[in-house]
Amino acid sequence: MPTHEELSDLLRKNMAEVLEVDPSEIKDDSDFADLDADSIDLIEVISQVERTYQIKIEEQRFYDLERFGQLVDLIEEEIARQS
């Protein structure tokens, strides 16, 4: 199981690639709206994580997320729950 920091770094890198921004622009308190990230972008990032860690996250679990740190916490919780 990845550490919180490893997971955060991986998600930050994946999100930066999807949004075509520098990873340093994505902070834990970054709001998805400020990053111009929509639900399609989140689905793409989460799909990458699902493949990497062989987990499944129900889509309704991430529709209410507003900040990057919330996404990290959700995925960390799911990895622990499904391991």
Backbone as numpy.savetxt, mean C-alpha at the origin, in Angstrom:
# Nx Ny Nz CAx CAy CAz Cx Cy Cz
7.85 -13.10 7.50 7.01 -11.92 7.50 7.90 -10.68 7.50
7.59 -9.71 6.66 8.42 -8.50 6.59 8.23 -7.62 7.83
9.26 -6.86 8.14 9.12 -5.88 9.21 8.24 -4.73 8.70
7.77 -3.91 9.62 6.96 -2.76 9.24 7.74 -1.86 8.26
9.00 -1.64 8.56 9.83 -0.78 7.71 10.04 -1.39 6.32
10.29 -2.70 6.25 10.46 -3.36 4.95 9.18 -3.27 4.11
8.05 -3.50 4.77 6.78 -3.43 4.06 6.50 -2.01 3.59
6.75 -1.04 4.46 6.55 0.36 4.11 7.42 0.75 2.92
8.68 0.33 2.93 9.59 0.63 1.82 9.12 0.00 0.52
8.67 -1.25 0.58 8.18 -1.94 -0.61 6.95 -1.24 -1.17
6.00 -0.93 -0.30 4.78 -0.26 -0.74 5.08 1.13 -1.29
6.00 1.83 -0.65 6.37 3.17 -1.11 6.97 3.08 -2.52
7.84 2.11 -2.72 8.47 1.91 -4.03 7.41 1.57 -5.09
6.52 0.64 -4.75 5.47 0.23 -5.69 4.53 1.39 -6.00
4.14 2.13 -4.97 3.24 3.26 -5.16 3.90 4.33 -6.02
5.18 4.58 -5.77 5.91 5.58 -6.55 5.96 5.19 -8.03
6.17 3.90 -8.30 6.20 3.43 -9.68 4.84 3.61 -10.35
3.79 3.26 -9.65 2.43 3.38 -10.21 2.08 4.84 -10.47
2.43 5.71 -9.52 2.08 7.13 -9.63 3.10 7.95 -10.41
4.23 7.31 -10.74 5.32 7.98 -11.45 5.82 9.21 -10.70
6.11 8.98 -9.40 6.67 10.03 -8.55 7.90 9.46 -7.85
8.68 10.33 -7.25 9.83 9.89 -6.48 9.33 9.29 -5.16
9.88 8.14 -4.74 9.45 7.53 -3.47 9.54 8.47 -2.27
10.48 9.40 -2.31 10.64 10.32 -1.18 9.44 11.26 -1.02
8.61 11.37 -2.05 7.41 12.21 -1.98 6.28 11.54 -1.19
6.42 10.24 -0.94 5.36 9.48 -0.27 5.76 9.26 1.18
5.07 9.93 2.07 5.30 9.82 3.52 4.15 9.02 4.14
4.34 8.56 5.36 3.28 7.80 6.04 1.99 8.60 6.14
2.10 9.92 6.30 0.90 10.74 6.44 0.45 11.36 5.12
1.04 10.90 4.01 0.63 11.41 2.69 -0.79 10.97 2.39
-1.59 11.94 2.01 -2.98 11.70 1.65 -3.02 11.24 0.19
-3.79 10.20 -0.09 -3.87 9.68 -1.46 -4.38 10.74 -2.43
-5.31 11.57 -1.98 -5.84 12.63 -2.85 -4.73 13.61 -3.22
-3.86 13.94 -2.27 -2.75 14.85 -2.55 -1.74 14.24 -3.51
-1.66 12.91 -3.50 -0.74 12.20 -4.40 -1.40 11.93 -5.77
-2.65 12.32 -5.91 -3.43 12.02 -7.11 -3.57 10.52 -7.35
-3.66 9.77 -6.25 -3.85 8.33 -6.33 -5.35 8.03 -6.25
-5.83 7.24 -7.19 -7.24 6.85 -7.16 -7.36 5.36 -6.82
-8.58 4.86 -6.80 -8.80 3.47 -6.40 -8.12 2.49 -7.36
-8.01 2.84 -8.62 -7.33 1.97 -9.60 -5.85 1.85 -9.23
-5.23 2.96 -8.84 -3.83 2.95 -8.42 -3.64 2.06 -7.19
-4.55 2.20 -6.22 -4.45 1.38 -5.00 -4.61 -0.10 -5.32
-5.53 -0.42 -6.20 -5.74 -1.82 -6.58 -4.46 -2.38 -7.21
-3.82 -1.60 -8.04 -2.58 -2.06 -8.68 -1.48 -2.33 -7.65
-1.32 -1.42 -6.69 -0.30 -1.60 -5.65 -0.64 -2.80 -4.78
-1.88 -2.92 -4.39 -2.29 -4.04 -3.53 -2.16 -5.36 -4.27
-2.46 -5.38 -5.55 -2.30 -6.62 -6.34 -0.84 -7.08 -6.34
0.07 -6.13 -6.46 1.50 -6.48 -6.42 1.86 -7.11 -5.07
1.35 -6.54 -4.01 1.64 -7.06 -2.66 1.00 -8.44 -2.48
-0.22 -8.60 -2.98 -0.88 -9.90 -2.87 -0.06 -10.99 -3.55
0.48 -10.68 -4.71 1.32 -11.66 -5.43 2.62 -11.93 -4.67
3.22 -10.87 -4.15 4.50 -11.02 -3.45 4.36 -11.88 -2.20
3.30 -11.62 -1.41 3.15 -12.30 -0.12 2.08 -13.38 -0.12
1.53 -13.68 -1.28 0.53 -14.73 -1.46 -0.61 -14.58 -0.44
-1.19 -13.39 -0.44 -2.34 -13.10 0.41 -3.46 -12.56 -0.46
-4.64 -12.42 0.12 -5.78 -11.83 -0.57 -6.41 -10.79 0.35
-6.60 -9.58 -0.17 -7.20 -8.50 0.60 -8.51 -8.12 -0.08
-9.60 -8.16 0.67 -10.90 -7.80 0.12 -10.90 -6.31 -0.22
-11.41 -5.99 -1.40 -11.36 -4.61 -1.89 -12.04 -3.61 -0.96
-13.14 -3.98 -0.35 -13.83 -3.02 0.51 -12.99 -2.62 1.73
-11.97 -3.38 2.05 -11.09 -3.05 3.18 -10.24 -1.82 2.90
-9.98 -1.50 1.65 -9.09 -0.37 1.38 -9.79 0.83 0.73
-11.08 0.74 0.50 -11.78 1.88 -0.10 -11.86 3.09 0.82
-11.85 2.89 2.13 -11.95 4.00 3.08 -10.59 4.55 3.51
-9.52 3.98 3.00 -8.19 4.47 3.37 -7.94 5.83 2.76
-7.33 6.69 3.54 -7.04 8.05 3.06 -5.55 8.35 2.98
-4.75 7.65 3.78 -3.32 7.96 3.84 -2.46 6.70 3.62
-1.26 6.96 3.16 -0.32 5.87 2.86 -0.06 5.00 4.09
0.12 5.61 5.25 0.39 4.84 6.48 -0.73 3.88 6.82
-1.97 4.26 6.51 -3.11 3.38 6.75 -3.03 2.14 5.84
-2.57 2.34 4.63 -2.40 1.23 3.70 -1.35 0.25 4.22
-0.24 0.79 4.69 0.83 -0.06 5.24 0.29 -0.87 6.41
-0.42 -0.21 7.32 -0.97 -0.91 8.50 -1.94 -2.01 8.10
-2.82 -1.72 7.14 -3.79 -2.71 6.69 -3.09 -3.93 6.11
-2.12 -3.71 5.26 -1.45 -4.84 4.62 -0.62 -5.61 5.63
0.01 -4.92 6.55 0.77 -5.60 7.62 -0.18 -6.50 8.44
-1.35 -5.99 8.76 -2.35 -6.75 9.51 -2.78 -7.99 8.73
-3.02 -7.82 7.44 -3.47 -8.94 6.61 -2.38 -10.00 6.45
-1.14 -9.57 6.30 -0.04 -10.54 6.18 0.04 -11.36 7.46
-0.05 -10.71 8.61 0.02 -11.42 9.90 -1.19 -12.37 10.05
-2.36 -11.90 9.65 -3.57 -12.70 9.81 -3.57 -13.93 8.90
-3.02 -13.78 7.70 -3.09 -14.86 6.72 -1.85 -15.75 6.70
-0.87 -15.43 7.52 0.35 -16.24 7.55 0.15 -17.53 8.32
